[in-house]
């Protein structure tokens, strides 16, 4: 099953007139590995964001789309809290512990708060 990142990469290849093998070669991986990434069987290597940006002269909008697609295609999300305040660390841990139990209404409220905070 093609993931969000797979759809992004496929569209990028089509726009560039490339086939899977061409992009794999540019990224320094096998066609099988690239295919596995597109289908969600392998994780997107972090270095790919920079590599794809440079190789294909991605616009800021495309970079955001790529990052969003990578997150959307992931089963897990890693959060670096090394430099976070104590309060933010506690918030992150609390959110992680309660994530699976959040109902739709609470999720919408939290999303609304975060979206508004981003706009400020």
Rosetta constraint file for C-alpha pairs under 8 A:
AtomPair CA 1 CA 39 HARMONIC 5.23 0.50
AtomPair CA 1 CA 40 HARMONIC 7.39 0.50
AtomPair CA 2 CA 6 HARMONIC 5.43 0.50
AtomPair CA 2 CA 7 HARMONIC 6.48 0.50
AtomPair CA 2 CA 38 HARMONIC 5.79 0.50
AtomPair CA 2 CA 39 HARMONIC 4.57 0.50
AtomPair CA 2 CA 40 HARMONIC 7.09 0.50
AtomPair CA 3 CA 7 HARMONIC 6.23 0.50
AtomPair CA 3 CA 38 HARMONIC 5.88 0.50
AtomPair CA 3 CA 39 HARMONIC 5.62 0.50
AtomPair CA 3 CA 40 HARMONIC 5.99 0.50
AtomPair CA 3 CA 73 HARMONIC 5.64 0.50
AtomPair CA 4 CA 8 HARMONIC 6.26 0.50
AtomPair CA 4 CA 38 HARMONIC 7.99 0.50
AtomPair CA 4 CA 69 HARMONIC 4.93 0.50
AtomPair CA 4 CA 70 HARMONIC 7.12 0.50
AtomPair CA 4 CA 72 HARMONIC 6.51 0.50
AtomPair CA 4 CA 73 HARMONIC 5.70 0.50
AtomPair CA 5 CA 9 HARMONIC 6.12 0.50
AtomPair CA 5 CA 38 HARMONIC 6.17 0.50
AtomPair CA 5 CA 66 HARMONIC 6.65 0.50
AtomPair CA 5 CA 69 HARMONIC 4.67 0.50
AtomPair CA 5 CA 70 HARMONIC 5.39 0.50
AtomPair CA 5 CA 72 HARMONIC 7.81 0.50
AtomPair CA 5 CA 73 HARMONIC 6.25 0.50
AtomPair CA 6 CA 10 HARMONIC 6.00 0.50
AtomPair CA 6 CA 37 HARMONIC 7.02 0.50
AtomPair CA 6 CA 38 HARMONIC 3.72 0.50
AtomPair CA 6 CA 39 HARMONIC 6.36 0.50
AtomPair CA 6 CA 40 HARMONIC 7.93 0.50
AtomPair CA 7 CA 11 HARMONIC 6.06 0.50
AtomPair CA 7 CA 38 HARMONIC 7.38 0.50
AtomPair CA 8 CA 12 HARMONIC 6.16 0.50
AtomPair CA 8 CA 65 HARMONIC 7.87 0.50
AtomPair CA 8 CA 66 HARMONIC 6.72 0.50
AtomPair CA 8 CA 69 HARMONIC 7.22 0.50
AtomPair CA 9 CA 13 HARMONIC 6.16 0.50
AtomPair CA 9 CA 38 HARMONIC 7.48 0.50
AtomPair CA 10 CA 14 HARMONIC 6.18 0.50
AtomPair CA 10 CA 20 HARMONIC 7.88 0.50
AtomPair CA 11 CA 15 HARMONIC 6.04 0.50
AtomPair CA 12 CA 16 HARMONIC 6.19 0.50
AtomPair CA 13 CA 17 HARMONIC 5.95 0.50
AtomPair CA 13 CA 18 HARMONIC 4.85 0.50
AtomPair CA 13 CA 19 HARMONIC 6.30 0.50
AtomPair CA 13 CA 20 HARMONIC 7.29 0.50
AtomPair CA 13 CA 23 HARMONIC 7.06 0.50
AtomPair CA 14 CA 18 HARMONIC 5.90 0.50
AtomPair CA 14 CA 19 HARMONIC 7.40 0.50
AtomPair CA 18 CA 22 HARMONIC 5.83 0.50
AtomPair CA 18 CA 23 HARMONIC 6.87 0.50
AtomPair CA 19 CA 23 HARMONIC 6.76 0.50
AtomPair CA 20 CA 24 HARMONIC 6.12 0.50
AtomPair CA 20 CA 31 HARMONIC 6.27 0.50
AtomPair CA 20 CA 34 HARMONIC 7.50 0.50
AtomPair CA 20 CA 35 HARMONIC 7.64 0.50
AtomPair CA 21 CA 25 HARMONIC 6.09 0.50
AtomPair CA 21 CA 30 HARMONIC 7.54 0.50
AtomPair CA 21 CA 31 HARMONIC 5.23 0.50
AtomPair CA 22 CA 26 HARMONIC 6.39 0.50
AtomPair CA 23 CA 27 HARMONIC 6.17 0.50
AtomPair CA 24 CA 28 HARMONIC 6.04 0.50
AtomPair CA 24 CA 29 HARMONIC 5.16 0.50
AtomPair CA 24 CA 30 HARMONIC 5.68 0.50
AtomPair CA 24 CA 31 HARMONIC 5.33 0.50
AtomPair CA 24 CA 33 HARMONIC 7.98 0.50
AtomPair CA 24 CA 34 HARMONIC 6.01 0.50
AtomPair CA 25 CA 29 HARMONIC 6.03 0.50
AtomPair CA 25 CA 30 HARMONIC 6.92 0.50
AtomPair CA 25 CA 31 HARMONIC 7.71 0.50
AtomPair CA 26 CA 55 HARMONIC 7.73 0.50
AtomPair CA 27 CA 48 HARMONIC 7.38 0.50
AtomPair CA 27 CA 51 HARMONIC 7.10 0.50
AtomPair CA 27 CA 52 HARMONIC 7.87 0.50
AtomPair CA 29 CA 33 HARMONIC 6.35 0.50
AtomPair CA 29 CA 34 HARMONIC 6.85 0.50
AtomPair CA 30 CA 34 HARMONIC 6.45 0.50
AtomPair CA 31 CA 35 HARMONIC 6.05 0.50
AtomPair CA 32 CA 36 HARMONIC 6.11 0.50
AtomPair CA 33 CA 37 HARMONIC 6.27 0.50
AtomPair CA 33 CA 42 HARMONIC 7.39 0.50
AtomPair CA 34 CA 38 HARMONIC 6.26 0.50
AtomPair CA 35 CA 39 HARMONIC 6.20 0.50
AtomPair CA 36 CA 40 HARMONIC 6.13 0.50
AtomPair CA 36 CA 41 HARMONIC 4.90 0.50
AtomPair CA 36 CA 42 HARMONIC 5.37 0.50
AtomPair CA 37 CA 41 HARMONIC 5.77 0.50
AtomPair CA 37 CA 42 HARMONIC 4.57 0.50
AtomPair CA 37 CA 43 HARMONIC 5.88 0.50
AtomPair CA 37 CA 44 HARMONIC 6.00 0.50
AtomPair CA 38 CA 42 HARMONIC 7.95 0.50
AtomPair CA 40 CA 73 HARMONIC 6.77 0.50
AtomPair CA 40 CA 74 HARMONIC 7.74 0.50
AtomPair CA 43 CA 74 HARMONIC 7.38 0.50
AtomPair CA 44 CA 48 HARMONIC 7.09 0.50
AtomPair CA 44 CA 70 HARMONIC 7.04 0.50
AtomPair CA 47 CA 51 HARMONIC 6.20 0.50
AtomPair CA 48 CA 52 HARMONIC 5.64 0.50
AtomPair CA 49 CA 53 HARMONIC 6.07 0.50
AtomPair CA 49 CA 63 HARMONIC 7.49 0.50
AtomPair CA 49 CA 66 HARMONIC 7.50 0.50
AtomPair CA 49 CA 67 HARMONIC 7.52 0.50
AtomPair CA 50 CA 54 HARMONIC 6.18 0.50
AtomPair CA 51 CA 55 HARMONIC 5.87 0.50
AtomPair CA 52 CA 56 HARMONIC 5.70 0.50
AtomPair CA 52 CA 57 HARMONIC 7.57 0.50
AtomPair CA 52 CA 58 HARMONIC 7.17 0.50
AtomPair CA 53 CA 57 HARMONIC 5.27 0.50
AtomPair CA 53 CA 58 HARMONIC 4.72 0.50
AtomPair CA 53 CA 59 HARMONIC 7.77 0.50
AtomPair CA 53 CA 63 HARMONIC 6.93 0.50
AtomPair CA 54 CA 58 HARMONIC 7.06 0.50
AtomPair CA 58 CA 62 HARMONIC 5.64 0.50
AtomPair CA 58 CA 63 HARMONIC 6.17 0.50
AtomPair CA 59 CA 63 HARMONIC 6.23 0.50
AtomPair CA 60 CA 64 HARMONIC 6.27 0.50
AtomPair CA 61 CA 65 HARMONIC 6.18 0.50
AtomPair CA 62 CA 66 HARMONIC 6.02 0.50
AtomPair CA 63 CA 67 HARMONIC 6.17 0.50
AtomPair CA 64 CA 68 HARMONIC 6.06 0.50
AtomPair CA 65 CA 69 HARMONIC 5.99 0.50
AtomPair CA 66 CA 70 HARMONIC 6.15 0.50
AtomPair CA 67 CA 71 HARMONIC 6.34 0.50
AtomPair CA 68 CA 72 HARMONIC 6.04 0.50
AtomPair CA 69 CA 73 HARMONIC 5.98 0.50
AtomPair CA 70 CA 74 HARMONIC 6.28 0.50
AtomPair CA 71 CA 77 HARMONIC 7.14 0.50
AtomPair CA 81 CA 89 HARMONIC 6.32 0.50
AtomPair CA 84 CA 88 HARMONIC 5.84 0.50
AtomPair CA 84 CA 89 HARMONIC 6.03 0.50
AtomPair CA 85 CA 89 HARMONIC 6.17 0.50
AtomPair CA 86 CA 90 HARMONIC 6.23 0.50
AtomPair CA 87 CA 91 HARMONIC 6.18 0.50
AtomPair CA 88 CA 92 HARMONIC 6.12 0.50
AtomPair CA 89 CA 93 HARMONIC 6.27 0.50
AtomPair CA 90 CA 94 HARMONIC 6.02 0.50
AtomPair CA 91 CA 95 HARMONIC 5.99 0.50
AtomPair CA 92 CA 96 HARMONIC 6.14 0.50
AtomPair CA 93 CA 97 HARMONIC 6.19 0.50
AtomPair CA 94 CA 98 HARMONIC 6.26 0.50
AtomPair CA 95 CA 99 HARMONIC 5.62 0.50
AtomPair CA 98 CA 102 HARMONIC 6.51 0.50
AtomPair CA 102 CA 106 HARMONIC 6.16 0.50
AtomPair CA 102 CA 107 HARMONIC 6.26 0.50
AtomPair CA 103 CA 107 HARMONIC 6.21 0.50
AtomPair CA 104 CA 108 HARMONIC 6.19 0.50
AtomPair CA 105 CA 109 HARMONIC 6.29 0.50
AtomPair CA 106 CA 110 HARMONIC 6.15 0.50
AtomPair CA 107 CA 111 HARMONIC 6.05 0.50
AtomPair CA 108 CA 112 HARMONIC 6.03 0.50
AtomPair CA 109 CA 113 HARMONIC 6.24 0.50
AtomPair CA 110 CA 114 HARMONIC 6.22 0.50
AtomPair CA 111 CA 115 HARMONIC 5.98 0.50
AtomPair CA 112 CA 116 HARMONIC 6.05 0.50
AtomPair CA 113 CA 117 HARMONIC 6.11 0.50
AtomPair CA 114 CA 118 HARMONIC 6.18 0.50
AtomPair CA 115 CA 119 HARMONIC 6.43 0.50
AtomPair CA 116 CA 120 HARMONIC 6.43 0.50
